[in-house]
Every structure is written in C-alpha cells, then in structure tokens.
Amino acid sequence: MAQNEYRIKHLRSDLIAGAVLTAIFILFGSGMLINALNEGSREGGLIILLVIIVVMLIAFVGLLRKLYLGRNEIILTSAGIEIVGLGLFSWEMIENFSTVEDDDSESVILHFKEFAAIRISLLGLEKNRNEIIDLILAWKGSSDFYYAGHKKE
C-alpha cells in the first residue's frame, strides 16, 4: 500500500461468509437437480432449478474474485477520493458531504459543486461511519468542503 493513499476495503469475513453460503446453495441445488434427473423427472421445474444454480454460480465466482483481488471500495489520496467503478473526484470538486442512515444500511453522500451528489454505501466496509468521516476530513487537506451532518431516513 502506498503511503500517499488510504484504502477502505470490504470486510473479508463478509465476503468469505457470502462465498460459503453461495457454495452451499450451489451444492444443494446441484444435488436436487441430480436427484430429479435420476428419477426421470422432466418437468419445467428443472429449468428453473438449473437457472438458479447458474445464477448462484455467477455470484460465487464474483465473490471469489472480490476476495482474491482484495477489491477496494474507497481510496483516499491527497488528490481526492476514488470510488471504485466511478473514478477519482478531486477534493476541490466536493462542496460538502453527509451521512445517511436507512433502516438497515448507512451511506456517505458526496455533494459536488457542479453536478449531482453521489451516494456511497458503507455496508460491508472495514471502517464504520465515524471512522470514515474522520478519514475523509483528515485526507481532504486544505480543501474548504465540510461535513454537513448525519440524518436518519
């Protein structure tokens, strides 16, 4: 890890639990499919079961890929904040940021000076809301944006 950046990653334990649970569903579904084929069943339910197995297999591969690559969600640098999949946003572009708590998740909302806000889910990240607020404020340097507060929806 470079000294001029701070990476906030997904919790490995969440990714491992998701991969294990998905693998169990794949094995269970495959067993049901094999059992149904051995009994000579040719009903339409087999196609649905096969589709479910394929979807779970795709999810399993995605979770393993995230786990293997150690994918970062948020990267803080002296230049700005990088959101995986969205790109780098310089500190000067940001007017302020806030946090929002829904029924079962929390998010950081970046409000920009010249375009719409971006909502970043904090679900499954290795840092909690207060730690992420402190990190953003510490990394923003001399930029004049501010923390606008927290609200519950």
Residue frames as qw, qx, qy, qz and C-alpha x, y, z in Angstrom:
[[0.000, 0.889, 0.457, 0.000, 0.00, 0.00, 0.00],
 [0.388, 0.502, -0.029, 0.772, 1.40, 3.41, -0.95],
 [0.312, -0.350, -0.503, 0.727, 1.93, 5.93, 1.82],
 [0.101, 0.115, -0.071, -0.986, 0.11, 8.66, -0.08],
 [0.559, -0.186, -0.460, -0.664, -3.23, 6.84, -0.09],
 [0.340, -0.099, 0.781, -0.515, -5.60, 5.13, 2.31],
 [0.417, -0.039, -0.755, -0.505, -7.70, 2.19, 1.13],
 [0.550, -0.052, 0.536, -0.638, -11.03, 1.23, 2.69],
 [0.261, 0.123, -0.892, -0.347, -11.83, -2.33, 1.67],
 [0.777, -0.266, -0.298, -0.486, -14.73, -4.72, 2.02],
 [0.582, -0.477, 0.591, -0.291, -14.67, -6.91, 5.11],
 [0.294, 0.316, -0.878, -0.205, -13.05, -10.21, 4.17],
 [0.214, 0.083, 0.900, -0.370, -15.25, -12.06, 6.66],
 [0.565, 0.463, 0.273, -0.626, -18.41, -10.86, 4.85],
 [0.518, 0.523, -0.522, -0.430, -17.01, -11.97, 1.50],
 [0.105, 0.221, -0.968, 0.063, -15.99, -15.37, 2.88],
 [0.378, 0.230, 0.736, -0.512, -19.39, -15.90, 4.50],
 [0.596, 0.526, -0.002, -0.607, -21.15, -14.95, 1.26],
 [0.409, 0.459, -0.736, -0.283, -18.95, -17.30, -0.78],
 [0.061, -0.076, 0.968, -0.232, -19.52, -20.21, 1.63],
 [0.482, 0.357, 0.543, -0.588, -23.28, -19.65, 1.73],
 [0.582, 0.549, -0.257, -0.542, -23.45, -19.42, -2.06],
 [0.250, 0.357, -0.892, -0.121, -21.38, -22.61, -2.41],
 [0.273, 0.098, 0.875, -0.389, -23.78, -24.43, -0.07],
 [0.587, 0.492, 0.242, -0.596, -26.74, -23.30, -2.20],
 [0.471, 0.533, -0.579, -0.399, -24.95, -24.47, -5.36],
 [0.069, 0.204, -0.974, 0.076, -24.23, -27.89, -3.87],
 [0.393, 0.263, 0.714, -0.515, -27.76, -28.26, -2.52],
 [0.583, 0.557, -0.004, -0.591, -29.30, -27.20, -5.83],
 [0.363, 0.468, -0.754, -0.284, -27.00, -29.49, -7.80],
 [0.129, -0.043, 0.963, -0.234, -27.95, -32.40, -5.56],
 [0.521, 0.419, 0.482, -0.566, -31.64, -31.68, -6.12],
 [0.532, 0.590, -0.327, -0.512, -31.06, -31.47, -9.87],
 [0.203, 0.345, -0.910, -0.104, -29.14, -34.75, -10.00],
 [0.290, 0.126, 0.862, -0.395, -31.75, -36.47, -7.85],
 [0.576, 0.512, 0.238, -0.591, -34.57, -35.24, -10.10],
 [0.473, 0.549, -0.560, -0.401, -32.72, -36.39, -13.25],
 [0.020, 0.214, -0.973, 0.079, -32.05, -39.83, -11.74],
 [0.400, 0.298, 0.738, -0.455, -35.76, -40.22, -11.01],
 [0.279, 0.322, 0.745, 0.513, -36.54, -39.40, -14.64],
 [0.087, 0.794, 0.428, -0.423, -38.34, -36.14, -13.93],
 [0.380, 0.225, 0.414, 0.796, -38.61, -33.87, -16.98],
 [0.038, -0.851, -0.513, 0.107, -40.79, -31.13, -15.56],
 [0.263, 0.826, 0.054, 0.496, -40.39, -27.39, -16.14],
 [0.548, -0.833, 0.075, -0.018, -39.15, -27.02, -12.56],
 [0.845, -0.132, 0.180, 0.486, -35.79, -28.45, -13.63],
 [0.441, 0.602, 0.151, 0.648, -35.17, -25.50, -15.89],
 [0.282, -0.890, -0.001, -0.357, -35.90, -23.07, -13.07],
 [0.807, -0.544, 0.146, 0.177, -33.59, -25.03, -10.76],
 [0.765, 0.185, 0.189, 0.587, -30.85, -25.00, -13.40],
 [0.176, 0.789, 0.091, 0.581, -31.21, -21.22, -13.87],
 [0.536, -0.827, 0.066, -0.159, -30.96, -20.71, -10.09],
 [0.867, -0.278, 0.175, 0.376, -27.81, -22.84, -9.96],
 [0.590, 0.453, 0.164, 0.648, -26.23, -20.86, -12.80],
 [0.100, -0.877, -0.034, -0.469, -27.08, -17.52, -11.13],
 [0.711, -0.691, 0.132, 0.021, -25.62, -18.74, -7.83],
 [0.847, 0.015, 0.176, 0.501, -22.50, -19.95, -9.65],
 [0.350, 0.683, 0.094, 0.634, -22.04, -16.50, -11.20],
 [0.390, -0.863, 0.057, -0.316, -22.49, -14.86, -7.78],
 [0.874, -0.413, 0.132, 0.220, -19.99, -17.33, -6.27],
 [0.716, 0.286, 0.128, 0.625, -17.36, -16.52, -8.91],
 [0.065, 0.819, 0.051, 0.568, -17.92, -12.80, -8.35],
 [0.619, -0.768, 0.096, -0.133, -17.45, -13.15, -4.59],
 [0.885, -0.182, 0.160, 0.398, -14.30, -15.23, -5.07],
 [0.524, 0.557, 0.109, 0.635, -12.94, -12.64, -7.49],
 [0.206, -0.873, 0.039, -0.441, -13.57, -9.84, -4.99],
 [0.799, -0.581, 0.144, 0.048, -11.97, -11.91, -2.25],
 [0.849, 0.076, 0.164, 0.496, -8.94, -12.80, -4.37],
 [0.392, 0.612, 0.092, 0.681, -8.36, -9.29, -5.71],
 [0.382, -0.438, -0.438, 0.686, -8.99, -7.63, -2.33],
 [0.159, 0.614, 0.415, 0.652, -11.06, -5.02, -4.07],
 [0.156, -0.213, -0.360, 0.895, -11.16, -1.58, -2.53],
 [0.098, 0.770, 0.630, 0.036, -14.35, 0.38, -2.28],
 [0.009, -0.997, -0.049, -0.055, -12.95, 3.81, -1.38],
 [0.739, 0.031, -0.069, 0.669, -9.41, 5.11, -1.88],
 [0.146, -0.976, -0.098, 0.130, -8.44, 8.39, -0.20],
 [0.704, 0.159, 0.051, 0.691, -5.47, 10.28, -1.64],
 [0.216, -0.481, -0.109, 0.843, -4.09, 13.78, -1.40],
 [0.021, -0.026, -0.527, -0.849, -5.60, 14.41, -4.85],
 [0.581, -0.120, -0.134, -0.794, -9.13, 13.31, -3.94],
 [0.610, -0.066, 0.705, -0.356, -11.42, 10.42, -3.22],
 [0.333, 0.226, -0.767, -0.499, -11.63, 7.50, -5.63],
 [0.733, 0.046, 0.452, -0.505, -14.78, 5.41, -5.70],
 [0.290, -0.122, 0.896, 0.314, -14.30, 2.02, -7.34],
 [0.308, 0.492, 0.791, 0.192, -16.33, 1.89, -10.51],
 [0.123, 0.927, 0.344, -0.082, -16.96, 5.65, -10.58],
 [0.559, 0.583, -0.066, 0.585, -13.50, 7.18, -10.71],
 [0.477, -0.212, -0.329, 0.787, -11.48, 9.83, -8.91],
 [0.064, -0.895, -0.333, -0.288, -13.12, 13.00, -7.62],
 [0.406, 0.316, -0.328, 0.792, -10.78, 15.82, -6.58],
 [0.266, -0.470, -0.604, 0.586, -11.29, 17.43, -3.20],
 [0.019, 0.216, -0.051, -0.975, -11.92, 20.77, -4.92],
 [0.299, -0.210, -0.681, -0.635, -14.96, 19.31, -6.75],
 [0.404, -0.467, -0.779, 0.110, -16.71, 18.46, -3.48],
 [0.194, -0.651, -0.024, -0.734, -18.84, 21.10, -1.78],
 [0.447, -0.424, 0.579, -0.534, -19.68, 19.02, 1.31],
 [0.480, 0.000, -0.864, -0.150, -20.53, 15.51, 2.37],
 [0.593, -0.323, 0.313, -0.668, -23.08, 13.98, 4.70],
 [0.070, 0.065, -0.995, 0.036, -24.07, 10.60, 6.03],
 [0.667, -0.114, -0.131, -0.725, -27.48, 8.98, 5.87],
 [0.158, -0.102, 0.954, -0.234, -28.82, 6.03, 7.83],
 [0.615, -0.094, -0.466, -0.629, -31.63, 3.94, 6.35],
 [0.868, -0.340, 0.028, -0.362, -33.41, 1.07, 8.07],
 [0.947, -0.213, 0.187, 0.148, -30.55, -1.37, 7.55],
 [0.743, 0.256, 0.097, 0.611, -27.67, 0.50, 5.92],
 [0.213, -0.831, -0.013, 0.514, -25.55, 3.62, 6.08],
 [0.646, 0.551, 0.264, 0.457, -24.22, 5.75, 3.25],
 [0.287, -0.503, 0.058, 0.813, -21.91, 8.69, 2.63],
 [0.449, 0.786, 0.408, 0.125, -23.27, 11.27, 0.21],
 [0.431, -0.226, 0.182, 0.855, -20.77, 13.47, -1.64],
 [0.271, 0.875, 0.363, -0.174, -22.34, 16.77, -2.72],
 [0.591, 0.087, 0.291, 0.747, -20.49, 18.35, -5.64],
 [0.023, -0.518, -0.051, 0.854, -20.23, 21.99, -6.63],
 [0.262, 0.373, -0.422, -0.784, -21.09, 21.48, -10.29],
 [0.545, -0.008, -0.700, -0.462, -23.13, 18.26, -10.57],
 [0.782, -0.412, -0.206, -0.420, -25.40, 15.88, -8.70],
 [0.455, -0.590, 0.603, -0.285, -24.49, 14.09, -5.50],
 [0.634, 0.214, -0.738, -0.085, -23.12, 10.55, -5.30],
 [0.748, -0.470, 0.247, -0.398, -24.28, 8.09, -2.65],
 [0.439, 0.407, -0.792, 0.119, -21.74, 5.51, -1.43],
 [0.852, -0.408, -0.210, -0.251, -22.96, 2.58, 0.64],
 [0.098, -0.658, 0.670, -0.330, -20.91, 1.79, 3.74],
 [0.925, -0.144, 0.182, -0.302, -22.39, -1.69, 4.05],
 [0.980, 0.073, 0.040, 0.181, -19.67, -4.32, 4.40],
 [0.403, 0.750, -0.323, 0.413, -16.72, -1.94, 4.61],
 [0.700, -0.082, -0.531, 0.470, -13.95, -2.45, 7.15],
 [0.145, 0.023, -0.329, 0.933, -14.47, 1.01, 8.71],
 [0.001, 0.666, 0.717, -0.208, -17.61, 2.34, 10.38],
 [0.173, 0.873, 0.341, 0.302, -19.33, 5.64, 9.61],
 [0.332, -0.933, 0.059, 0.126, -17.48, 7.72, 12.22],
 [0.652, -0.360, 0.432, 0.509, -14.08, 6.37, 11.17],
 [0.505, 0.455, 0.502, 0.535, -14.81, 7.14, 7.52],
 [0.013, -0.970, -0.202, -0.133, -15.90, 10.70, 8.40],
 [0.493, -0.781, 0.242, 0.297, -12.66, 11.23, 10.32],
 [0.662, -0.057, 0.515, 0.541, -10.58, 9.78, 7.47],
 [0.374, 0.713, 0.419, 0.419, -12.24, 11.98, 4.83],
 [0.166, -0.984, -0.044, -0.039, -11.73, 15.09, 6.96],
 [0.611, -0.593, 0.358, 0.382, -8.10, 14.13, 7.60],
 [0.616, 0.090, 0.563, 0.544, -7.33, 13.46, 3.92],
 [0.323, 0.856, 0.390, 0.107, -9.10, 16.49, 2.44],
 [0.556, 0.081, 0.000, 0.827, -6.08, 18.66, 3.22],
 [0.069, -0.263, -0.151, 0.950, -6.65, 22.38, 2.73],
 [0.132, -0.380, -0.676, -0.617, -9.87, 21.95, 0.72],
 [0.201, -0.123, 0.312, -0.920, -12.73, 24.01, 2.09],
 [0.619, -0.277, -0.547, -0.491, -15.55, 21.44, 1.96],
 [0.277, -0.326, 0.618, -0.660, -17.15, 20.33, 5.20],
 [0.131, -0.214, -0.967, 0.049, -19.15, 17.59, 6.87],
 [0.339, -0.306, -0.221, -0.862, -22.84, 18.56, 6.62],
 [0.508, -0.223, 0.536, -0.636, -24.07, 16.13, 9.27],
 [0.048, -0.033, -0.996, -0.073, -25.94, 12.87, 9.68],
 [0.580, -0.002, 0.098, -0.809, -29.62, 12.15, 9.18],
 [0.316, 0.077, 0.941, -0.093, -31.88, 9.14, 9.53],
 [0.402, 0.062, -0.449, -0.796, -34.37, 8.31, 6.80]]
